[in-house]
Amino acid sequence: MEEIQITKSQIREETAQKIAALSAKEIAEKTKAIEDRLFDFANFLESKIALMYVNNKYEVPTANILLRAFHYGKIVVLPAYSPENFGMTLKKIDHLKKDLQMGPRNIQQPHETRCKIVPVEKIDIAIIPAIALDEKGGRIGSGEGYYDRLIPNLAITTRKVALALEAQIVPQVPIESHDKHVDIIITEDRVIYKI
């Protein structure tokens, strides 16, 4: 178990180095290609309630994706993190500037009183953040297990989609019993279906 944790940490570091080696222009171009693929993706277009995320440093940037989701008439849901139990509450946001506040993980999250809770079973599509992924849907996140706890609670019909730069795709993610996979990965070059 400890050996797997060390390997995951190494993969996080190597992926961070690959992303750091990209210029801001390269990241912007690749992110735009991922965004365009997402907004051409039938499962996303057909969804009404979309769980999304506000990215951290080594995840695909989501600011434009969130704005565009509003323009497409999506009900946008973001997680409010609870570090005490590594859980999250899903909340609907209506306005990016008014409805977000700095959260405990140093990323923006829904305002604790302004935003309404959305039951997990209502989510049509879940856009899951990742630092590294393999082509089988194995995922390495921040290491705190927030999404490994959330994924089993999503409806079986909810598509779990990760956004990733090709630089974040690794040959194999070491998997522990608590680790959960995603169904689909969208990169700047392709859509990878695990299902």
N, C-alpha and C positions, 0 to 999 in steps of 0.2 A: 504494500500500500504506500509506504513512504517513498519507495523507488518510483512509483507512478507519479506521485506529487512532484518529485524532483524533475522527472521527464517533462511533465506539464509546465513547470516553471521554466525549464530550458526552452521549450517550444514558444512560450510567451515572450521570452527574451529575444529569441531568434526572429520571431515575427515582428516584434517592435523594432529591431534593427533594420529589417527589410523595409518596413514602412517609413522609418526615419531616413532611409537612403533615397526615398522618392521626393521629388521636388513638389512644392505646393501646386504647381501647374499640373504635374502628372496626377497627383491625388485628385484635383478638381476634375480633370478629364475622365479619370476612371470612375469617380463617384457619379458623374453625370451619366456615364454609360450604364452603370448599375441602376440608377434612378429610372432611366428610360426603359430598361428591361423590366423593372418592377411595374411600371405603369403600362406596359404592354402585356403583362402577365394576366391571363384570364382569371385565375383564382383571386388575384387582387382586385381586378376590375369588377368582378361579380360580388365581392364582399361589401357589406354595409358597415360593420363594426370592426375596426382594425386596431389591434394592439401593436403599438410601435415603441420606439425608445428614443431617448436623448443620448447621443453617443458620448463615450469617454475618449481619451486620447488615441487609443489603438483600435477603435471600431469605425466602421463606415460612417462618415458624417451624415446626419439625418435632417439638418435644418431645412434644406430645400425640399426634401421628401415630405416632411411634416406639412409645410406650407402647401405643397402641391396636393397632398391628400385632402386638405380642406377644400381646395378648388374643385376637386373631383366629388365633393359631397360626402366624403367618408365621415363616419363618427370616429374620431380619433381618441384612443385610449392610451394613457401612459401609466407606467408603474410609479407608485409612491413607496419607497423602500423603508423597511423597518429593520435597522441593523441589530436590534436586540434579539430578534429571532430569525434573521436572514429571510424574512418574508416580504411580501409586497401586497399593496392594495391597488387594484386597478381603478383608474379614475378617468372620466371623460373630460376632455379639455375643449373649450370653444374658441379660445384666443391664446396664441402662443405667448404674447407679452404679458397679458393680464392674469392668465391662469397658472403661470409657472413661478416657482420660488426655488431658491437654492436648497438642495436636499443634503442628507447626511453623507452621501457618497461624493460630494462636490460636483454634482451635476444637477441641472434643473429637473424638477419633478412637479407634479400637480400640487396646487395650493391645497393645504389641508382642509380648509373650510369651504372654499369657493367651488371646488369641483365635486361632482357627484360620483359615487361608487358605481362601478359596472360589474355585475356578477360575471365570474370567469366563464360560465357556460354560454354567455351571450356573444363571446368573441368569435368572429367568422374566420379571421386570419390573424396569425401572430407573427410579427416580424421580430425575430430573436437576435439579440446582439451576440457577437462572437469575436474572439481575438484570433482563433485559429480553428480550421475545420478540415476534415478529410472528406473524400468523395462519397463515403458511406453515411454521411450525416453526423459523424462524431464531432463533438464541439468542445472547445476549450473557451470558457468565459473568464470572468474576473477572478474566479477561484472561491467565491463566497457562496455559490450554490443557489442563488436566488431563482434562476430559471430552471435548474434541475428540480426545484421544489414546485415551481409553477406548472411546468409542462404536463405532468401526470394529471393535473386538475382541469386541463383544457378538454373540451368536448372531443370525442374521437374524430369528428368531422372537421375540426379546426386544423387548417394547414399551418404547419410550423415552418417558417421560411427564414433562412439566415441570409444576410447581405454580407459579401466579403470581396475584398480585392483578391485577384489571383495570387498575390504575394502571401495571402493568409491561408491558402490551401496547402496542406502538408500531406505527406504520404500516408501517415496513420496517426490518429489520435489515440493515446492510451486511455482505455475505458475502465472505469470502476463501476461497481454495481449500482451506485446512485446516479451515474451520469445518464443524461437523456439526449437522444438524437433529434435532429431536425429532419423534416421531410424533403425539403428543397433548398438548394443554395443558388443564389443569384450573384454572379460575378460580372465584371466588365466584359468578359468574353463569352460567357455561356450560362445556361441554366442547367443545374445538375439535379436530377430527380433520384431520390433514394427510394421513393414509393413505387 
